[in-house]
């Protein structure tokens, strides 16, 4: 069930509850409708698509719990559609500050930090803090 109350985490406010129905419709048409099934033509397009969808879903934060897990599951589905398979996010768990900074950057339309995190997942590289 979509949340019916406002929610914040560590001083960061997610989308207002009254906006969720419209935001979810827009997410479906603007992101899922455009990018799924996911068949990127380059590594850059793969990384960009994963980053955009992940950030947008987490910023909408439609549920009380599990939004990050669902966002990762959605990225896994997209990665499978692209022929890559499920991803390993264990490094993100060790670098939570970088992950939260990437989400905050996405709130001001800068998905580059999240692209860096997905590049790390896809190449096994370490992102410098």
URTALIN-V934862 format. One record per residue. SS is DSSP state (h for helix, s for strand, l for the rest). PSI is psi in degrees with one decimal (none if undefined). D_LAST is the distance of its C-alpha to the last C-alpha in whole Angstrom. Layout:
ss = [SS:SS]
psi = [PSI:PSI]
d_last = [D_LAST:D_LAST]
//
This chain:
ss = [l:l:l:l:l:l:l:s:s:l:l:s:s:l:l:l:h:h:h:h:h:h:h:h:h:h:h:h:h:h:h:h:h:h:h:l:l:l:l:l:l:l:h:h:h:h:h:h:h:h:h:h:h:h:h:h:h:h:h:h:l:l:l:l:l:l:h:h:h:h:h:h:h:h:h:h:h:h:h:h:h:l:l:l:l:l:l:l:l:h:h:h:h:h:l:h:h:h:h:h:h:h:h:h:h:h:h:l:l:l:l:h:h:h:h:h:h:h:h:h:h:h:h:l:l:l:l:l:l]
psi = [134.2:138.7:151.5:15.8:158.3:151.2:140.7:161.6:127.3:43.2:4.6:120.3:127.8:177.5:141.3:140.8:-38.9:-16.9:-11.9:-46.0:-45.2:-39.9:-39.5:-38.2:-44.4:-40.5:-43.9:-45.9:-42.9:-29.3:-60.8:-42.2:-32.7:-35.4:-5.4:142.2:145.7:117.6:69.1:150.8:2.2:165.7:-37.7:-42.4:-36.0:-51.6:-44.1:-46.3:-45.5:-44.1:-45.4:-47.9:-43.2:-51.1:-46.6:-43.0:-44.5:-37.6:-36.6:-43.2:61.9:-15.5:160.1:-43.2:154.5:7.8:-42.0:-41.5:-41.5:-39.3:-39.6:-38.8:-41.8:-41.8:-38.7:-42.3:-46.0:-40.2:-39.2:-42.0:-32.8:-0.9:16.7:-36.0:176.8:150.8:158.7:110.9:13.7:-33.2:-32.1:-38.3:-30.1:-14.1:51.2:-35.1:-41.6:-39.0:-49.4:-35.4:-36.8:-38.9:-44.3:-39.7:-38.4:-28.4:-22.0:29.7:26.4:98.6:2.6:-45.5:-37.0:-35.0:-42.4:-40.3:-39.7:-35.6:-41.7:-46.8:-42.7:-26.1:-8.3:11.0:165.0:134.6:128.3:142.4:none]
d_last = [36:34:33:36:34:31:27:24:21:19:21:20:24:24:27:30:33:36:34:33:36:35:31:32:35:33:30:33:34:31:29:31:34:32:30:32:33:30:31:28:29:26:23:22:24:23:19:20:23:21:18:21:23:20:19:23:24:21:22:26:25:29:29:29:27:26:24:21:23:25:23:21:25:26:23:25:28:27:25:29:31:29:30:27:27:25:21:19:17:16:13:12:14:12:9:11:9:7:10:12:10:11:15:15:14:17:19:20:20:17:16:14:11:13:14:11:11:15:15:13:15:18:17:16:13:9:6:4:0]
//
